[in-house]
């Protein structure tokens, strides 16, 4: 299960680990997607994004089954883009 709510995450951790974890409840600010700084100011095309992802996955020293499946999927997407 995946949650973006820090309070809910803390609650889940407490449930598994007990109350000694995170005794001080901290509230985290919610960051909207528009507030996140984009490292590149130029929007990339979809093809460039797929190529960059494919390059990253192929450059990994140890590839998991999921990595191999993703490489295959990205190659098929590129092939269909033409």
C-alpha positions as CSV (number, residue, x, y, z in Angstrom):
1,X,0.0,0.0,0.0
2,X,1.2,3.5,-0.8
3,X,0.2,6.7,0.8
4,X,1.2,10.3,0.2
5,X,-0.3,11.5,3.6
6,X,2.5,11.6,6.2
7,X,0.1,11.4,9.1
8,X,-1.4,8.2,7.6
9,X,2.1,6.8,7.0
10,X,3.1,7.5,10.6
11,X,-0.2,5.8,11.8
12,X,0.7,2.7,9.7
13,X,4.2,2.5,11.1
14,X,2.9,2.9,14.6
15,X,0.5,0.1,14.0
16,X,3.3,-2.3,13.0
17,X,6.1,-1.0,15.3
18,X,4.2,0.1,18.4
19,X,3.8,3.5,20.0
20,X,7.5,3.9,20.7
21,X,8.1,4.9,17.1
22,X,7.3,8.6,16.4
23,X,6.1,9.6,19.8
24,X,6.1,13.2,18.7
25,X,3.5,13.7,16.0
26,X,4.9,16.1,13.3
27,X,2.9,17.7,10.7
28,X,4.4,18.0,7.3
29,X,3.4,20.7,4.8
30,X,1.6,19.4,1.8
31,X,3.4,20.3,-1.4
32,X,1.4,20.7,-4.5
33,X,2.8,19.4,-7.8
34,X,3.0,22.9,-9.2
35,X,5.3,23.9,-6.3
36,X,7.9,21.3,-7.0
37,X,10.9,22.7,-8.8
38,X,11.6,21.1,-12.1
39,X,15.3,20.4,-12.7
40,X,15.0,21.3,-16.3
41,X,13.0,24.3,-17.4
42,X,12.4,23.0,-20.9
43,X,9.5,20.5,-21.1
44,X,10.7,17.3,-22.8
45,X,8.8,15.5,-25.5
46,X,7.4,12.1,-24.6
47,X,9.8,10.4,-26.9
48,X,12.8,12.1,-25.1
49,X,11.4,11.0,-21.7
50,X,11.0,7.4,-22.9
51,X,14.5,7.4,-24.3
52,X,15.9,8.8,-21.1
53,X,14.1,6.2,-19.0
54,X,15.3,3.4,-21.3
55,X,18.9,4.7,-21.1
56,X,18.8,4.7,-17.4
57,X,17.4,1.2,-17.1
58,X,19.9,-0.2,-19.6
59,X,22.8,1.5,-17.7
60,X,22.0,-0.2,-14.4
61,X,24.6,-2.7,-13.3
62,X,22.1,-5.2,-11.8
63,X,18.7,-5.4,-13.4
64,X,15.7,-6.8,-11.7
65,X,12.9,-8.7,-13.4
66,X,10.9,-5.5,-13.2
67,X,13.7,-3.5,-14.9
68,X,13.9,-6.1,-17.7
69,X,10.1,-6.0,-18.2
70,X,10.2,-2.1,-18.2
71,X,13.0,-2.1,-20.8
72,X,11.0,-4.4,-23.0
73,X,7.9,-2.2,-22.6
74,X,9.7,1.0,-23.3
75,X,11.3,-0.5,-26.4
76,X,7.8,-1.4,-27.6
77,X,6.5,2.1,-26.9
78,X,9.4,3.6,-28.9
79,X,8.8,1.2,-31.7
80,X,5.1,2.3,-31.9
81,X,6.1,6.0,-31.8
82,X,8.1,5.5,-35.0
